[in-house]
Amino acid sequence: MARVIEDGNNLVLKLSIWEKIGASHKDVVVPRNKLVKKTVHKNAWSNQVLKGFRAPGAAIPFVILLGTMRYRGGKDFTAIYKRNSVTIYEFQDTKFKRWIVTQ
């Protein structure tokens, strides 16, 4: 399962080997000072949380959503499993505007 690790001045989204394959992506590293906000949502599958379409990645509705979500104005990285709550990390001036990760 994807984990967010604090590594010195960086936040690292650490993916397992299967998550790297499913998301078609490697671990994501962002400077800690780019973090704007961190929130928790109980319903990860709502329109309040998810934006756009998945490309690339893997998805089975309400089971797994893994990879990049693209939308007008940016993109998010998701690692959502089942109907568990998620933590949303919002960033400024980075490749991904948000990380949405199951707790």
One Martini backbone bead per residue (centre of mass of N, CA, C, O) as a GRO file, in nm:
protein
  103
    1MET     BB    1   0.098   0.035   0.020
    2ALA     BB    2   0.083   0.351   0.010
    3ARG     BB    3   0.330   0.596   0.127
    4VAL     BB    4   0.409   0.865   0.342
    5ILE     BB    5   0.736   1.011   0.362
    6GLU     BB    6   0.967   1.161   0.574
    7ASP     BB    7   1.269   1.306   0.406
    8GLY     BB    8   1.352   1.551   0.552
    9ASN     BB    9   1.270   1.792   0.297
   10ASN     BB   10   1.082   1.547   0.208
   11LEU     BB   11   0.822   1.397   0.022
   12VAL     BB   12   0.729   1.047  -0.004
   13LEU     BB   13   0.579   0.838  -0.244
   14LYS     BB   14   0.551   0.507  -0.163
   15LEU     BB   15   0.578   0.226  -0.374
   16SER     BB   16   0.507  -0.059  -0.479
   17ILE     BB   17   0.568  -0.268  -0.731
   18TRP     BB   18   0.262  -0.297  -0.815
   19GLU     BB   19   0.203   0.008  -0.818
   20LYS     BB   20   0.407   0.083  -1.037
   21ILE     BB   21   0.272  -0.086  -1.254
   22GLY     BB   22  -0.028   0.021  -1.233
   23ALA     BB   23   0.066   0.341  -1.256
   24SER     BB   24   0.315   0.399  -1.430
   25HIS     BB   25   0.512   0.461  -1.171
   26LYS     BB   26   0.707   0.616  -0.951
   27ASP     BB   27   0.823   0.759  -0.709
   28VAL     BB   28   0.731   1.053  -0.520
   29VAL     BB   29   0.891   1.381  -0.503
   30VAL     BB   30   0.864   1.649  -0.252
   31PRO     BB   31   0.897   1.935  -0.122
   32ARG     BB   32   0.782   2.030   0.185
   33ASN     BB   33   0.731   2.347   0.111
   34LYS     BB   34   0.485   2.266  -0.105
   35LEU     BB   35   0.295   2.225   0.119
   36VAL     BB   36  -0.037   2.340   0.192
   37LYS     BB   37  -0.236   2.077   0.241
   38LYS     BB   38  -0.409   1.856   0.484
   39THR     BB   39  -0.661   1.603   0.431
   40VAL     BB   40  -0.969   1.433   0.524
   41HIS     BB   41  -1.162   1.168   0.364
   42LYS     BB   42  -1.420   0.931   0.355
   43ASN     BB   43  -1.505   0.987   0.037
   44ALA     BB   44  -1.315   0.909  -0.238
   45TRP     BB   45  -1.561   0.876  -0.474
   46SER     BB   46  -1.616   1.167  -0.495
   47ASN     BB   47  -1.646   1.481  -0.650
   48GLN     BB   48  -1.476   1.631  -0.428
   49VAL     BB   49  -1.212   1.456  -0.494
   50LEU     BB   50  -1.256   1.380  -0.789
   51LYS     BB   51  -1.082   1.440  -1.105
   52GLY     BB   52  -1.137   1.350  -1.411
   53PHE     BB   53  -0.899   1.134  -1.571
   54ARG     BB   54  -0.740   0.831  -1.627
   55ALA     BB   55  -0.380   0.885  -1.711
   56PRO     BB   56  -0.233   0.658  -1.608
   57GLY     BB   57  -0.357   0.324  -1.505
   58ALA     BB   58  -0.576   0.179  -1.252
   59ALA     BB   59  -0.927   0.043  -1.256
   60ILE     BB   60  -1.188  -0.028  -1.004
   61PRO     BB   61  -1.471   0.045  -0.897
   62PHE     BB   62  -1.445   0.062  -0.546
   63VAL     BB   63  -1.137  -0.073  -0.532
   64ILE     BB   64  -0.942   0.086  -0.757
   65LEU     BB   65  -0.709   0.378  -0.775
   66LEU     BB   66  -0.428   0.407  -1.001
   67GLY     BB   67  -0.271   0.717  -1.061
   68THR     BB   68  -0.347   0.949  -1.307
   69MET     BB   69  -0.526   1.256  -1.284
   70ARG     BB   70  -0.686   1.440  -1.539
   71TYR     BB   71  -0.719   1.803  -1.574
   72ARG     BB   72  -0.808   2.109  -1.588
   73GLY     BB   73  -0.509   2.250  -1.442
   74GLY     BB   74  -0.414   1.935  -1.393
   75LYS     BB   75  -0.284   1.684  -1.152
   76ASP     BB   76  -0.321   1.363  -0.997
   77PHE     BB   77  -0.238   1.131  -0.739
   78THR     BB   78  -0.350   0.788  -0.701
   79ALA     BB   79  -0.425   0.569  -0.393
   80ILE     BB   80  -0.709   0.375  -0.401
   81TYR     BB   81  -0.892   0.171  -0.155
   82LYS     BB   82  -1.181   0.114  -0.165
   83ARG     BB   83  -1.382   0.266   0.114
   84ASN     BB   84  -1.165   0.437   0.221
   85SER     BB   85  -1.000   0.669   0.357
   86VAL     BB   86  -0.839   0.986   0.278
   87THR     BB   87  -0.544   1.160   0.193
   88ILE     BB   88  -0.484   1.508   0.116
   89TYR     BB   89  -0.227   1.647  -0.081
   90GLU     BB   90  -0.137   1.986  -0.123
   91PHE     BB   91   0.020   2.170  -0.392
   92GLN     BB   92   0.282   2.386  -0.514
   93ASP     BB   93   0.464   2.379  -0.792
   94THR     BB   94   0.395   2.083  -0.916
   95LYS     BB   95   0.322   1.810  -1.094
   96PHE     BB   96   0.126   1.763  -0.855
   97LYS     BB   97  -0.142   1.893  -0.684
   98ARG     BB   98  -0.222   1.593  -0.582
   99TRP     BB   99  -0.254   1.357  -0.320
  100ILE     BB  100  -0.440   1.040  -0.310
  101VAL     BB  101  -0.450   0.850  -0.002
  102THR     BB  102  -0.478   0.577   0.159
  103GLN     BB  103  -0.474   0.501   0.510
   0.00000   0.00000   0.00000
